[in-house]
Amino acid sequence: MKNLVFTLSFLFISAQCLLAQKKPMKFGEIPAADLAMTICDSDSSAAAMVLGDFGWLRFDFITEDIRYIFSRHKRIKIFKRPGYEKGDVLIPFYSADQLQKVYGLKATVYNPDGSETDVDKKEFFTEEVNEHWSRIRFSCPNLQEGSVLEYKYEMSSKYFFELPEWYFQDDIPVRSSELRLEIPEWYSYIFINQGRPLDANERDAKSGDFVLQDNSRVKVNINYNRLVMENVPALKEESYITTMSDYYARIRFQLQEVKYPNSVPQQVMSSWPKVAGDLLDMPSFGDQFLKKRNYDEVWEAAQGVLAGAKTTEEKIDALYYFLLSNINCESGNGLFVRKSLNDCFEKKSARSGELNLLIVALLKEAGVEAYPALVSTRSNGSPMQEYPLLDQFNYVMAIAIDGDNSFWLDLANPFRPTGYPAPDALNRQAWLVIKDAPQWVTLVPPTAESTYLISCSLDEQGNMDGSITLSAAGYSAVDERQKLQGEKEEEYFKNYITGYFPDATVDSVTIENKLVSGKPLKIVAGCHLPGLAQVSGDFIYLTPAMMTAFDENPFKLETRTYPVDMPYPIAERIILNLTVPEGYVVEDMPEPVRLSLPDKGAGFQFQLGQNGNQIQMISTLKINKLRYEPEEYAGLRNFFILVAEKFGEQLVLKKG
């Protein structure tokens, strides 16, 4: 098809073809009403608003290579200073092998006083993001409250298996967003629509002649689509999500079939078994752990640690820690091996994907059932199981299987023991690359457990002296061990304590299991906490829940249109053992409470008791369910409102 020549004329099927419709905006022509606008009618809190976002994609056969041309024109209104950030623009493109090129970039700022400022071409900076991607960056100058900025560009792409996805929604309101497509009938794409329904979804077609290399003519239909959303509300980011891309209204395109004239249709989208087979045949993937020549040097070096390993679990642990102690993990992910697994061992450096494929190779050689497990990370977005597409994955780890037991292995971080994938990889599902029988499996992560034990004596001036103990297990221990590196132990925990008690002084610090990643981490600090309680006459006021991550409700929005999605379960326990000053009695104390969500999704217990001059508080908070749909949000939010209220209640002591 490289020799197709574009015909001189087209025959229109319909006089009302979508192509005949005017573009919704013309560069440089800003309506006076838009310049005069001072507030967004649909959202008075908005700092900025997308007035219009117009995209137009069509195919070009004039050049030697088939390519598509994508034009974009975006216009934004600034209402408040926080909206100035919308003037910092990034345009990403796939620069490897010059598959994509950006050209015709122009940007202008218009102010209500009638002044205009063009962005100088010298201010367009091209940056390399990684070995595959680059981006153009620029900042719009002279922005004011009331400014309108707009920019436009074109991008040509030789990679037409995927068309650029289009976002109709943003974190600011969008008045109008429109995408037009002109696609020859030779290419059949799947349209994957997410979020809100389209306000307009118009289709049309026209017929034209194409001249082939042998001078024969073929008829071809050009299929037109016009996709529109209007008055789209802002989607604001809140705690506990994967990536906002999972929730924005958008549309994606994937090539399903190619059928050129006088040729057999080519199925581009195949099946998961076919994808697995292709991966296992790749020199940079399957060959690396299936052909011993790619890892034989590593296998020979590992014989010493395997000598005493008898059980499957012992073999897994031995090889896991052998690799962690001999190879440093570089930054960057990726699914494929750059040279060979032997080369990674020789250089003592590898990416996480290379390390994880290497442990698959060694485990298989040791007689352990093991497979690569591909995931789309939380920051990359949720995978689509219904579409067998390899490029939706951006991370590979390993799984070892021993009967009914599975062991997730991810060597990206030396502070994580076996069974602890990177938190960003905890995106619910992983795809196991197994010949002829690949499968999706559910990731069930361990819990992040934190226990705070505060044993202190309170004096009449409101000062406390004693010890604070942090016991961290699971993902909490991984996080704390990583923070401990490169910082003196006493300084680290002093900073930790002063995060809760700014005026605290730390006298001593002891740490247990600092480097033993499979055991709980325990940190004990002797400390003085001045002025922690408030003294007023004969009364002392103290908030007993003094160390918690949930003294504020993490869910601020009253309603939420996208799910709450947590990477792993959370368990927090607080124990306060308090000795009150001689002669003081309890005047008032928080009532005990027990809360729970349906199906034991979350639970909270709080109790406070007194025995002489000893007061003990115990609170336990557990979040077991990881995903809450929008219709469950109100219950979850109310649960945390009640937790925060209870944590804010005070203990009142009175001098007898």
C-alpha positions as CSV (number, residue, x, y, z in Angstrom):
1,M,0.0,0.0,0.0
2,K,3.0,2.3,0.0
3,N,2.4,3.0,-3.7
4,L,-1.1,4.3,-3.3
5,V,-1.6,7.7,-5.1
6,F,-4.3,10.0,-3.8
7,T,-6.9,10.6,-6.5
8,L,-7.6,14.1,-7.8
9,S,-11.2,14.2,-6.9
10,F,-13.8,12.7,-4.6
11,L,-17.4,11.7,-5.2
12,F,-19.6,12.8,-2.4
13,I,-22.3,10.4,-1.1
14,S,-24.1,13.2,0.8
15,A,-24.1,16.9,0.3
16,Q,-24.4,17.2,4.0
17,C,-21.1,15.3,4.6
18,L,-19.5,16.0,8.0
19,L,-16.5,17.4,6.2
20,A,-18.6,20.3,5.0
21,Q,-19.3,21.4,8.5
22,K,-17.3,24.4,9.7
23,K,-14.7,24.0,12.3
24,P,-16.1,25.1,15.7
25,M,-13.3,27.6,16.3
26,K,-11.0,29.8,14.2
27,F,-7.6,30.7,15.6
28,G,-7.3,34.4,16.6
29,E,-11.1,35.0,16.6
30,I,-12.1,35.3,20.3
31,P,-15.7,36.2,20.9
32,A,-16.0,39.4,22.9
33,A,-18.3,37.6,25.4
34,D,-15.5,35.1,26.2
35,L,-13.0,37.9,26.8
36,A,-15.5,39.7,29.1
37,M,-16.5,36.6,31.0
38,T,-15.5,36.8,34.7
39,I,-16.9,33.6,36.1
40,C,-17.8,30.1,35.0
41,D,-21.6,29.9,35.0
42,S,-21.6,26.1,35.7
43,D,-18.9,26.2,38.4
44,S,-18.3,29.5,40.2
45,S,-15.3,28.0,42.0
46,A,-13.5,27.2,38.8
47,A,-10.1,28.9,38.3
48,A,-10.2,28.2,34.6
49,M,-12.4,26.7,31.9
50,V,-11.8,25.0,28.6
51,L,-13.8,27.1,26.1
52,G,-13.2,24.7,23.2
53,D,-11.0,21.7,22.4
54,F,-11.2,20.6,18.7
55,G,-9.3,17.7,17.2
56,W,-9.3,16.5,13.6
57,L,-7.7,13.3,12.4
58,R,-7.4,12.1,8.8
59,F,-5.2,9.8,6.8
60,D,-2.6,10.9,4.3
61,F,-1.5,8.7,1.4
62,I,0.4,11.3,-0.6
63,T,3.7,10.4,1.1
64,E,5.5,7.1,0.7
65,D,4.4,5.9,4.1
66,I,0.8,5.7,5.2
67,R,0.3,8.0,8.1
68,Y,-2.4,10.0,9.9
69,I,-2.4,13.7,10.5
70,F,-3.9,14.9,13.8
71,S,-4.7,18.6,14.2
72,R,-5.6,20.1,17.6
73,H,-6.9,23.5,18.6
74,K,-7.5,24.3,22.3
75,R,-8.8,27.5,23.9
76,I,-8.8,28.2,27.7
77,K,-10.3,31.0,29.8
78,I,-8.5,32.0,33.0
79,F,-10.7,33.2,35.9
80,K,-8.3,33.1,38.9
81,R,-4.6,33.0,39.6
82,P,-4.6,29.2,40.3
83,G,-5.7,28.8,36.7
84,Y,-2.4,30.2,35.4
85,E,-1.0,26.7,35.6
86,K,-3.1,25.9,32.5
87,G,-0.7,28.1,30.6
88,D,2.1,25.6,31.1
89,V,1.5,23.2,28.2
90,L,3.1,19.8,27.4
91,I,2.6,18.1,24.1
92,P,4.0,14.5,24.2
93,F,4.9,12.5,21.1
94,Y,6.5,9.2,20.2
95,S,9.9,10.2,18.9
96,A,11.6,6.8,18.6
97,D,12.3,6.0,14.9
98,Q,10.6,9.3,14.1
99,L,7.3,7.7,14.2
100,Q,5.6,10.9,15.2
101,K,6.4,14.5,14.5
102,V,4.9,17.7,15.8
103,Y,4.8,20.9,13.6
104,G,2.8,24.1,13.0
105,L,2.7,24.9,16.7
106,K,1.3,28.4,17.5
107,A,0.1,29.9,20.8
108,T,-1.3,33.3,21.8
109,V,-2.6,35.0,24.9
110,Y,-5.5,37.5,24.7
111,N,-6.2,39.9,27.5
112,P,-9.4,41.8,28.3
113,D,-7.8,45.2,27.5
114,G,-7.4,44.1,23.9
115,S,-3.6,43.2,24.0
116,E,-2.3,40.0,22.4
117,T,0.9,38.2,23.1
118,D,2.2,35.5,20.8
119,V,4.5,32.8,22.3
120,D,7.9,33.2,20.7
121,K,9.0,30.1,18.8
122,K,12.2,30.2,20.8
123,E,10.1,29.4,23.9
124,F,9.0,26.0,22.4
125,F,11.3,23.5,24.1
126,T,11.6,19.9,23.0
127,E,12.6,17.5,25.8
128,E,13.5,13.9,25.8
129,V,11.4,12.0,28.4
130,N,12.9,8.5,27.8
131,E,14.2,6.5,24.9
132,H,10.8,6.4,23.2
133,W,9.0,9.6,24.2
134,S,9.7,13.3,23.9
135,R,7.6,16.3,24.5
136,I,7.3,20.0,23.6
137,R,7.0,22.3,26.5
138,F,6.1,26.0,26.6
139,S,4.6,28.6,29.0
140,C,2.1,31.3,28.0
141,P,3.3,34.7,29.0
142,N,1.5,37.8,30.4
143,L,-1.4,35.8,31.9
144,Q,-4.0,37.8,33.9
145,E,-7.3,37.0,35.5
146,G,-9.6,37.2,32.5
147,S,-7.1,36.1,29.9
148,V,-7.9,33.7,27.1
149,L,-5.1,31.5,25.8
150,E,-5.2,29.2,22.8
151,Y,-2.7,27.0,21.0
152,K,-2.8,24.7,18.0
153,Y,-0.5,22.2,16.3
154,E,-0.4,19.2,14.0
155,M,1.1,15.8,14.5
156,S,1.9,13.3,11.9
157,S,2.2,9.6,12.8
158,K,3.3,6.5,11.0
159,Y,1.9,4.4,13.8
160,F,-1.8,3.9,13.0
161,F,-2.5,0.7,15.0
162,E,-3.6,3.1,17.8
163,L,-5.1,6.5,17.2
164,P,-4.5,9.2,19.8
165,E,-7.0,8.9,22.7
166,W,-9.2,12.0,23.2
167,Y,-10.2,13.4,26.6
168,F,-13.5,15.2,26.7
169,Q,-13.1,15.9,30.4
170,D,-10.5,17.8,32.5
171,D,-10.0,18.9,36.1
172,I,-11.6,22.2,35.0
173,P,-15.0,22.6,33.3
174,V,-15.1,22.0,29.6
175,R,-17.7,24.0,27.6
176,S,-17.1,22.1,24.3
177,S,-14.9,19.2,23.2
178,E,-15.1,17.8,19.7
179,L,-13.2,15.2,17.7
180,R,-13.6,14.5,14.0
181,L,-12.2,11.4,12.3
182,E,-11.8,10.6,8.6
183,I,-10.8,6.9,8.3
184,P,-10.6,4.9,5.1
185,E,-12.7,1.7,5.1
186,W,-9.5,-0.4,4.9
187,Y,-9.0,0.2,8.6
188,S,-11.5,-1.1,11.1
189,Y,-11.1,0.4,14.5
190,I,-12.8,-0.4,17.8
191,F,-14.1,2.7,19.6
192,I,-13.7,2.4,23.4
193,N,-15.8,5.1,25.0
194,Q,-15.5,5.8,28.8
195,G,-17.5,7.9,31.1
196,R,-20.3,10.2,30.1
197,P,-22.4,9.5,27.0
198,L,-21.6,11.6,23.9
199,D,-23.8,14.6,23.2
200,A,-23.3,14.1,19.5
201,N,-22.1,10.9,17.7
202,E,-22.6,11.6,14.0
203,R,-21.5,9.3,11.2
204,D,-21.2,9.9,7.5
205,A,-19.2,8.6,4.5
206,K,-18.0,9.6,1.1
207,S,-16.6,7.7,-1.8
208,G,-13.5,8.4,-3.8
209,D,-11.1,6.8,-6.3
210,F,-7.6,5.7,-5.5
211,V,-5.1,4.9,-8.2
212,L,-2.9,1.9,-7.5
213,Q,0.7,1.3,-8.8
214,D,-0.6,-0.7,-11.8
215,N,-2.8,2.4,-12.7
216,S,-6.0,0.5,-11.7
217,R,-8.6,2.4,-9.8
218,V,-10.4,1.3,-6.7
219,K,-13.3,2.7,-4.9
220,V,-13.0,3.4,-1.2
221,N,-15.3,4.8,1.3
222,I,-14.0,7.4,3.8
223,N,-15.9,7.0,7.1
224,Y,-16.5,10.1,9.1
225,N,-17.2,10.5,12.8
226,R,-18.0,13.6,14.7
227,L,-17.9,13.0,18.5
228,V,-18.9,15.9,20.8
229,M,-19.4,16.5,24.5
230,E,-20.6,19.8,25.9
231,N,-20.7,21.4,29.3
232,V,-18.6,18.7,30.9
233,P,-18.1,19.3,34.7
234,A,-14.6,19.3,36.2
235,L,-13.5,16.0,37.6
236,K,-11.4,16.8,40.7
237,E,-8.8,14.4,42.1
238,E,-9.2,13.1,45.6
239,S,-7.5,10.5,47.8
240,Y,-7.3,6.8,47.0
241,I,-7.5,6.5,43.3
242,T,-5.6,4.7,40.6
243,T,-5.1,7.4,37.9
244,M,-7.6,10.1,36.9
245,S,-7.3,8.7,33.3
246,D,-9.5,5.8,34.5
247,Y,-12.3,8.2,35.3
248,Y,-12.2,11.1,32.8
249,A,-14.7,11.0,30.0
250,R,-12.5,9.9,27.0
251,I,-12.5,7.7,23.9
252,R,-9.8,5.4,22.7
253,F,-9.2,3.6,19.4
254,Q,-7.6,0.3,18.6
255,L,-7.1,-1.1,15.1
256,Q,-9.0,-4.4,14.8
257,E,-8.6,-5.3,11.1
258,V,-6.9,-4.2,7.9
259,K,-8.4,-5.0,4.5
260,Y,-6.6,-3.5,1.5
261,P,-8.1,-3.8,-2.0
262,N,-7.7,-7.3,-3.6
263,S,-6.1,-8.7,-0.4
264,V,-7.1,-11.0,2.4
265,P,-8.2,-9.3,5.6
266,Q,-5.5,-9.1,8.3
267,Q,-6.7,-9.5,11.9
268,V,-4.7,-7.1,14.0
269,M,-6.4,-7.8,17.3
270,S,-6.0,-11.5,18.0
271,S,-6.5,-13.4,21.2
272,W,-4.8,-13.7,24.6
273,P,-3.3,-17.1,23.8
274,K,-1.9,-15.6,20.5
275,V,-0.4,-12.6,22.4
276,A,1.2,-15.0,25.0
277,G,2.6,-17.2,22.2
278,D,4.1,-14.2,20.5
279,L,5.6,-12.9,23.7
280,L,7.2,-16.3,24.5
281,D,8.8,-16.4,21.1
282,M,10.3,-12.9,21.4
283,P,14.1,-12.8,21.8
284,S,13.7,-10.0,24.3
285,F,11.1,-11.7,26.4
286,G,10.4,-15.5,26.3
287,D,13.8,-16.5,25.0
288,Q,15.4,-14.8,28.0
289,F,14.0,-17.2,30.6
290,L,13.3,-20.2,28.3
291,K,16.7,-20.6,26.7
292,K,19.5,-21.3,29.2
293,R,22.2,-19.6,27.2
294,N,20.7,-16.2,28.3
295,Y,21.0,-16.9,32.0
296,D,23.5,-19.8,32.5
297,E,26.1,-17.6,34.1
298,V,23.6,-16.4,36.7
299,W,22.4,-20.0,37.3
300,E,26.0,-21.2,38.0
301,A,26.6,-18.3,40.4
302,A,23.4,-19.2,42.3
303,Q,24.3,-22.8,43.1
304,G,25.8,-21.8,46.5
305,V,22.6,-20.3,47.9
306,L,20.5,-23.2,46.5
307,A,22.7,-25.9,48.2
308,G,20.7,-25.8,51.4
309,A,17.3,-25.0,49.9
310,K,15.0,-28.1,50.0
311,T,11.4,-26.8,49.9
312,T,9.9,-24.6,47.2
313,E,9.6,-21.7,49.6
314,E,13.3,-22.0,50.6
315,K,14.3,-22.0,46.9
316,I,12.2,-18.9,46.3
317,D,13.7,-17.0,49.2
318,A,17.2,-18.1,48.4
319,L,17.0,-16.9,44.8
320,Y,15.1,-13.8,45.7
321,Y,17.7,-12.5,48.1
322,F,20.6,-13.7,46.0
323,L,19.5,-11.5,43.2
324,L,18.7,-8.6,45.5
325,S,22.2,-8.7,47.0
326,N,24.0,-9.1,43.6
327,I,22.1,-6.8,41.2
328,N,21.1,-3.2,41.7
329,C,17.7,-2.1,40.4
330,E,17.7,0.8,38.0
331,S,14.9,3.3,37.5
332,G,12.4,2.6,34.8
333,N,10.0,-0.3,34.1
334,G,9.5,-1.9,30.7
335,L,8.6,-5.5,29.8
336,F,11.6,-6.4,27.7
337,V,15.2,-7.3,28.3
338,R,17.7,-5.0,26.6
339,K,20.5,-7.4,26.0
340,S,20.5,-10.6,28.0
341,L,19.9,-11.7,31.6
342,N,23.6,-12.7,31.8
343,D,24.5,-9.2,30.9
344,C,22.4,-7.8,33.7
345,F,24.3,-10.0,36.2
346,E,27.6,-9.1,34.7
347,K,26.9,-5.4,35.0
348,K,25.3,-5.8,38.5
349,S,22.5,-3.5,37.2
350,A,19.0,-4.2,35.8
351,R,15.6,-2.8,35.5
352,S,12.8,-4.3,37.6
353,G,11.4,-6.1,34.6
354,E,14.7,-7.7,33.8
355,L,15.2,-8.8,37.4
356,N,11.7,-10.3,37.6
357,L,12.2,-12.2,34.3
358,L,15.6,-13.4,35.7
359,I,14.0,-14.9,38.8
360,V,11.4,-16.7,36.6
361,A,14.3,-18.2,34.7
362,L,16.2,-19.4,37.9
363,L,13.0,-20.7,39.5
364,K,12.1,-22.7,36.4
365,E,15.6,-24.1,36.3
366,A,15.3,-25.0,40.0
367,G,12.1,-27.0,39.3
368,V,9.7,-24.4,40.6
369,E,6.6,-23.5,38.6
370,A,7.0,-19.8,37.8
371,Y,5.6,-17.3,35.2
372,P,5.9,-13.7,34.2
373,A,2.9,-11.6,35.4
374,L,2.1,-8.5,33.4
375,V,0.2,-5.6,34.9
376,S,-0.9,-2.2,34.1
377,T,0.2,-0.1,37.0
378,R,-2.2,2.1,39.0
379,S,-0.6,5.2,37.5
380,N,-0.9,3.7,34.0
381,G,-4.6,2.8,34.3
382,S,-6.9,-0.2,34.6
383,P,-6.3,-3.0,32.1
384,M,-9.0,-4.1,29.7
385,Q,-9.4,-7.8,29.8
386,E,-11.9,-7.9,26.9
387,Y,-9.2,-6.5,24.5
388,P,-6.1,-8.7,24.0
389,L,-3.7,-5.7,23.7
390,L,-0.1,-6.0,24.8
391,D,0.6,-2.3,25.0
392,Q,-1.8,-1.7,27.8
393,F,0.8,-3.4,30.1
394,N,3.8,-1.4,31.4
395,Y,5.1,-3.6,34.3
396,V,6.2,-7.2,34.6
397,M,6.7,-9.1,37.9
398,A,6.9,-12.8,38.7
399,I,4.7,-15.4,40.3
400,A,5.8,-18.7,41.8
401,I,3.3,-21.5,42.5
402,D,3.6,-24.3,45.0
403,G,0.4,-26.3,45.0
404,D,-2.4,-24.0,46.3
405,N,0.1,-21.3,47.4
406,S,1.2,-18.5,45.2
407,F,4.1,-16.1,45.8
408,W,4.3,-12.7,44.1
409,L,7.8,-11.6,43.4
410,D,8.9,-8.1,42.5
411,L,12.6,-7.3,43.0
412,A,12.3,-3.6,42.3
413,N,13.0,-2.7,46.0
414,P,15.4,-4.4,48.4
415,F,13.2,-3.4,51.4
416,R,10.3,-5.5,50.1
417,P,10.3,-9.2,51.1
418,T,8.7,-11.9,48.9
419,G,5.0,-11.5,48.4
420,Y,5.1,-7.7,48.2
421,P,4.7,-6.2,44.7
422,A,5.4,-2.5,44.2
423,P,2.3,-0.6,45.5
424,D,1.9,1.0,42.0
425,A,1.6,-2.6,40.6
426,L,-1.4,-3.4,42.9
427,N,-4.0,-2.7,40.3
428,R,-6.3,-5.7,41.1
429,Q,-5.5,-7.9,38.1
430,A,-2.4,-9.5,36.6
431,W,-2.0,-11.5,33.4
432,L,0.1,-14.6,33.6
433,V,2.0,-15.4,30.4
434,I,1.5,-19.1,30.0
435,K,1.8,-20.9,26.7
436,D,-1.6,-21.8,25.2
437,A,-3.4,-21.0,28.5
438,P,-2.7,-17.5,29.8
439,Q,-4.9,-16.3,32.6
440,W,-6.0,-13.3,34.6
441,V,-5.5,-13.6,38.3
442,T,-6.5,-11.3,41.2
443,L,-3.8,-9.7,43.3
444,V,-4.5,-10.0,47.0
445,P,-2.0,-7.8,48.7
446,P,-0.8,-8.0,52.3
447,T,-1.9,-5.4,54.9
448,A,-0.1,-2.2,55.9
449,E,-0.1,-2.5,59.7
450,S,0.9,0.3,62.1
451,T,0.7,0.1,65.9
452,Y,1.5,3.1,68.1
453,L,2.2,2.5,71.8
454,I,2.4,5.7,73.9
455,S,3.4,5.1,77.5
456,C,3.7,8.4,79.3
457,S,3.2,10.3,82.5
458,L,1.4,13.6,82.5
459,D,2.3,16.5,84.9
460,E,0.2,19.4,86.1
461,Q,1.7,21.7,83.5
462,G,0.4,19.6,80.6
463,N,3.8,18.1,79.8
464,M,4.3,14.4,79.0
465,D,7.4,12.2,79.5
466,G,7.8,8.6,78.5
467,S,8.2,6.5,75.4
468,I,6.6,6.1,72.0
469,T,6.9,2.8,70.1
470,L,6.1,2.3,66.5
471,S,5.6,-1.3,65.3
472,A,5.2,-1.5,61.6
473,A,4.5,-4.6,59.5
474,G,3.6,-5.4,55.9
475,Y,3.7,-2.4,53.6
476,S,4.1,0.0,56.5
477,A,7.4,-1.7,57.4
478,V,8.5,-1.5,53.8
479,D,7.8,2.2,53.8
480,E,9.5,3.0,57.1
481,R,12.6,0.9,56.2
482,Q,13.0,2.8,53.0
483,K,12.7,6.2,54.8
484,L,15.4,5.0,57.4
485,Q,18.0,4.6,54.7
486,G,20.5,7.5,54.4
487,E,19.3,9.2,57.6
488,K,20.6,8.8,61.2
489,E,18.2,6.7,63.3
490,E,17.7,9.4,66.0
491,E,17.2,12.1,63.4
492,Y,14.8,10.0,61.5
493,F,12.5,9.2,64.4
494,K,12.9,12.7,65.8
495,N,11.5,14.0,62.6
496,Y,8.8,11.4,62.7
497,I,7.7,12.4,66.3
498,T,7.9,16.1,65.6
499,G,5.5,15.6,62.7
500,Y,2.9,14.9,65.3
501,F,4.3,16.9,68.2
502,P,6.3,19.9,66.9
503,D,7.9,20.8,70.3
504,A,9.0,17.3,71.2
505,T,12.5,16.3,72.2
506,V,13.8,12.8,71.6
507,D,16.2,11.4,74.2
508,S,16.9,8.0,72.8
509,V,16.0,5.7,69.9
510,T,16.3,2.0,69.5
511,I,15.4,0.0,66.4
512,E,14.7,-3.7,66.0
513,N,14.7,-5.6,62.7
514,K,15.9,-2.6,60.7
515,L,17.3,-4.7,57.9
516,V,15.2,-7.9,58.3
517,S,12.6,-7.2,55.6
518,G,10.4,-10.2,56.5
519,K,9.8,-9.2,60.1
520,P,8.0,-6.3,61.8
521,L,10.0,-3.1,62.3
522,K,10.0,-1.8,65.8
523,I,11.2,1.7,66.8
524,V,11.2,2.9,70.4
525,A,11.9,6.5,71.4
526,G,12.2,8.1,74.8
527,C,10.8,11.6,74.5
528,H,9.5,14.7,76.3
529,L,6.3,16.3,74.9
530,P,6.0,19.8,76.4
531,G,2.6,21.5,76.5
532,L,0.8,18.6,74.9
533,A,-2.2,19.0,77.2
534,Q,-4.0,22.3,77.7
535,V,-4.2,23.5,81.3
536,S,-7.0,25.9,82.4
537,G,-7.3,26.4,86.2
538,D,-8.1,23.1,87.8
539,F,-8.7,21.4,84.5
540,I,-6.4,19.6,82.0
541,Y,-7.6,18.9,78.5
542,L,-6.0,16.2,76.4
543,T,-6.8,14.5,73.1
544,P,-6.0,10.9,73.7
545,A,-5.8,9.8,70.0
546,M,-2.6,11.7,69.5
547,M,-1.0,9.7,66.7
548,T,-3.2,8.7,63.8
549,A,-3.3,9.1,60.1
550,F,-7.1,9.5,60.2
551,D,-7.7,12.5,62.5
552,E,-9.1,14.2,59.4
553,N,-11.5,12.7,56.9
554,P,-9.5,11.9,53.7
555,F,-12.7,12.2,51.7
556,K,-13.6,15.9,51.3
557,L,-16.0,15.8,48.4
558,E,-19.7,15.4,49.3
559,T,-20.3,13.3,46.3
560,R,-17.9,11.3,44.1
561,T,-18.5,10.0,40.6
562,Y,-15.6,7.6,40.5
563,P,-14.6,4.7,42.8
564,V,-12.4,4.8,45.9
565,D,-9.5,2.4,45.1
566,M,-6.9,1.5,47.6
567,P,-3.7,-0.5,46.8
568,Y,-3.7,-2.6,50.0
569,P,-5.6,-3.1,53.3
570,I,-4.8,-0.8,56.2
571,A,-4.7,-1.6,59.9
572,E,-3.9,1.1,62.5
573,R,-3.9,0.5,66.2
574,I,-3.2,3.1,68.9
575,I,-2.6,2.3,72.6
576,L,-2.2,5.0,75.1
577,N,-1.1,4.2,78.6
578,L,-1.3,7.4,80.6
579,T,-0.4,8.1,84.2
580,V,-2.3,11.2,85.3
581,P,-1.0,13.7,87.9
582,E,-1.5,12.9,91.6
583,G,-4.8,14.4,92.8
584,Y,-6.6,14.5,89.4
585,V,-9.7,12.7,88.6
586,V,-11.5,12.1,85.3
587,E,-14.2,14.7,84.7
588,D,-15.2,13.6,81.3
589,M,-13.9,11.0,78.7
590,P,-14.9,10.0,75.2
591,E,-17.6,7.2,75.1
592,P,-16.6,3.9,73.6
593,V,-17.7,3.3,70.0
594,R,-17.9,0.4,67.5
595,L,-18.4,1.2,63.8
596,S,-18.5,-1.1,60.7
597,L,-19.3,-1.0,57.0
598,P,-21.3,-3.7,55.2
599,D,-19.5,-7.0,54.6
600,K,-16.8,-6.1,57.1
601,G,-15.4,-3.6,54.5
602,A,-14.0,-1.4,57.3
603,G,-14.3,-1.4,61.1
604,F,-13.4,0.9,63.9
605,Q,-13.3,0.3,67.7
606,F,-12.5,2.9,70.4
607,Q,-12.5,2.5,74.1
608,L,-11.1,4.4,77.1
609,G,-10.8,3.0,80.6
610,Q,-9.5,4.1,84.0
611,N,-7.9,2.2,86.8
612,G,-6.8,4.5,89.6
613,N,-4.4,7.1,88.2
614,Q,-3.9,4.9,85.0
615,I,-5.9,5.6,81.9
616,Q,-5.8,3.4,78.9
617,M,-7.1,4.1,75.4
618,I,-7.2,1.5,72.6
619,S,-8.4,2.3,69.1
620,T,-8.4,-0.1,66.2
621,L,-9.1,0.9,62.6
622,K,-9.2,-1.6,59.7
623,I,-9.9,-1.1,56.1
624,N,-10.3,-4.5,54.4
625,K,-12.3,-3.7,51.3
626,L,-10.1,-2.0,48.6
627,R,-12.7,-0.7,46.2
628,Y,-15.8,1.3,46.9
629,E,-18.2,2.2,44.0
630,P,-19.7,5.7,43.8
631,E,-23.0,4.5,45.3
632,E,-21.0,3.3,48.3
633,Y,-19.1,6.5,48.8
634,A,-21.6,8.3,51.1
635,G,-21.4,5.4,53.6
636,L,-17.6,5.3,53.4
637,R,-17.3,9.1,53.8
638,N,-19.7,9.1,56.8
639,F,-17.7,6.3,58.4
640,F,-14.5,8.4,58.3
641,I,-16.4,11.5,59.5
642,L,-17.4,9.6,62.6
643,V,-13.8,8.3,63.1
644,A,-12.4,11.8,62.8
645,E,-14.9,13.1,65.3
646,K,-14.1,10.4,67.8
647,F,-10.4,11.0,67.4
648,G,-11.0,14.7,68.1
649,E,-12.8,14.2,71.4
650,Q,-11.0,15.2,74.6
651,L,-10.3,13.7,77.9
652,V,-10.9,16.1,80.7
653,L,-9.1,15.9,84.1
654,K,-10.0,17.8,87.2
655,K,-8.0,18.5,90.2
656,G,-9.7,16.9,93.2
